[in-house]
Amino acid sequence: MANRSFFDTLRRSPIHRGPNRVLGGVCGGIAAKFGWNPTTVRLVTVIAFLLPVIGFGTYAIAWLLLPRATDGSIVIERLLGSRS
């Protein structure tokens, strides 16, 4: 059950995919955690997407690993079928 403790650790992280979402909620979650403007975080993310691999790769990893603020679900956990 190592996967279970890994996902429980992710759920306790201070950053969650926020309800203020346009696509996956990652920028909204980061903005909410640090008290930043979500539009500014989204703009920085779009600029990062112009850099090969960095923008898309980082966003995709965050989307897969960050729990949703509303229900704590984690995308990669659902894909692996680990949550009971």
N, C-alpha and C positions, 0 to 999 in steps of 0.2 A: 504494500500500500504506500510505497514511496511517492507515487504520483499524487495521492490524496493529500499528503502533507505539503507537497510542492504547491498545489493549487490553493490550499488553505493559507499558506504563506502569502501568495499573491493577493488573496482576498483581504488580508490584513494590511496591505500596502497603503500608503496615504494617497495614492493617485488611482482614480477610477475613471473609466470612460464615462464622461458626463452626460447628463440629460440634454444639455445645450449642444446638440449635435447637428452636423450637416451631413457627414458621411458616417464614419465609425465612432465618433464621439471622443477620439483621442485628444484633439486640440482643445475641445471644451473641457475635458477632464484636467488637462494640464493647466489651463487658464484658471479653472476653479480652485485648484490646489494652491496656486501661487498668487491668486488675486489679480491676475492679469486680464486684459481685454481679450476675449476669444478671437476677435477679428485680427488682432495683432499676431496672436499665436498662429492663426491660419495663414496669414501673410508670410510669416517666417517659414512656415512649413512648405508653402508653395515655392518660395525661393530655394529652399533646401531640395525640393524635387528637381530643380534644374541641375543639381550636381548628381552625376551618375551614381547610382546605387544608394547613396547616403540617404536621400529623402525618402524614396519609396521603401527601401529596405528597413529603415528605422521605423517608419510609420507602420509597416506591415507587422513587424515584430511587436510593437506596442499594441496594435489592434488584437493580435493573437493572444497576448499575455495579460493585458489589463482587464480586471473585472469590471462589469457594468455597475454603475452606481445604484441602479434601481433594484437589481436582483442578485448581484454578485456572480452572475454567470461569466464564464471564461470561454472564449471561442475555441481555443486549442483543446480544452478539456472536453467540450462537447464533440469536437471532431474525433477525439480519441475514444469517446464513449466512456470516460472515467467517472462521471458524476452519477451517483445513484439517486 
